[in-house]
C-alpha cells in the first residue's frame, strides 16, 4: 500500500482506539487529563507526540493500586480468556488480561506475519519454548493454528527434554521452528553431542523472539549455517502482543514494522522527537487492535535504527535493518565508553572455535572499571584474538577468560549473559 494512504487508515484506527480508551479506561482518562490532552487532541499522527508515554513502572504501580490487572482493563471480567504476565525475575511482576476477541485478533495478526516470512498452511511448526506466563510461545502457537499450519507445541526447559526433542524432530521433520536463539544453539549442541547433524531436522524457516540474537549478523549466520534454514528475527514486547508486529520477511533484511496493527514511533531519546526517515532511537508502541488492555505510547527502552528504504518483498512498511540491538537501560558504560552486549556477541560469533555461550562481567576493584569476557573454547591461546576483536568492536580492552567447552551455564530460555558487579551508584 502507498504509505500515505496507509497513514490515513492508521489515523482513523488510532482515533477510534483513543476514544475507546477514554471511554473504558480510568487509567488513560487520568493520565491524559493530567497531561492536558484528550482524544480530540489527536487530529493527525503528528499529534500523538503530545500524549504521555506509558512505562513499565507506571503499569506496575497502577496494578499494585488496582489489583490484579490495574485500571486499564477495558472489558468486563467475563470477556477475559487468558491470563499471562512477566516472570517477575527483575522486579514486581506485570499481569496481562487478554479477552477472547483480542486472542483471535492476535492469532490473525501473527498468521499474516508468519506468511510473510515463508510459512504456509500445511507446514508443521516446532515450538521449542516455555508454555507458561511467557507470551512468545502462545503467540507462535495460535499464529500457526490461524495460518492453517500444524502446531507442534513441544516446549522447553524440562530436564532431558532437548534429548527427547531429537527423537521427535527425526520423526516429524517440521518445516518451521520457534524459540530463542539461545535455545536453537543449545539444541544444535545437544544434537551434535549425540552424533546428529542439525541440518537433518529439515527446518526451512526458523523464527525467534525473546532476545536479540537473530538480529545479530554473526549469530544469524551461525544459526543458518548450523541448521541450513532461514533465520528470521521477530518480536517487540509481551505488553504489545501481537508482539510479532516487528518481523523480518523472507528476504531477511531487517524487521518490518506492521504499523497498521501496532503503530510504532521511533523516538530520539535525547530530544523526544519522532525520527521521520532514518536514524537511531527507541521504539514507542501503540495498539490499534487491542480492546482488553490496550497500550498507548508504551516506551520500550529498546534501541534500534529505522529506514524507509524499499524492501525486495514489495511491502512498504518501514524497517529496522539491524533489528532490536540493545536497550537504553542495559547499555554498559565502561570507562566512559558505551558498550552494547550484542556488539560483543557479534564479535565473538565471528571467531572460529569460540562456543555460543559467553559471559560479560564488569567490576570496579579500584578506580577503574574492568571488563571481563568469559568464553568457551578448546584453545586457550585464543584469548589474545578474542581480546583484540572485542576491543576493536567496543573500544574497550577486556580481560578474557577461556573455559573448557560445556562448562558455562547453558540457557534454554532468554539468555542472561551480563553480570555487572559494580556498586549501585555506578555512572
Secondary structure, 3 states (H helix, E strand, C coil): CCHHHHHHHHHHHHHHHHHHHHHHCHHHHHHHHHHCCCHHHCCCHHHHHHCCCECHHHHHHHHHHCCCCCCCCCCCHHHEEEEEECCCCCCCCCEEEEEHHHHHHHHHHHHHHHHHCCCCCCCEEEECCCCCCCHHHHHHHHHHHHHCCEEECCCCCCCCHHHHHHHHHHHHCCCEEEECHHHHHHHHHHHHHCCCCHHHHCCCEEEECCCHHHHCHHHHHHHHHHHCCEEEEECCCHHHCCHHHEECCCCCCCEEECCCCEEEEEECCCCCCECCCCEEEEEEEEECCCCCCCCCCEECCEEEEEECCCCCCCCCCCEECCCEEEECCCCEEECCEEECHHHHHHHHHCCCCCCCCEEEEEECCCCCCEEEEEEECCCHHHHHHHHHHHHHHHCCCCEEEEECCCCCCCCCCCCCCEEECCCCCCC
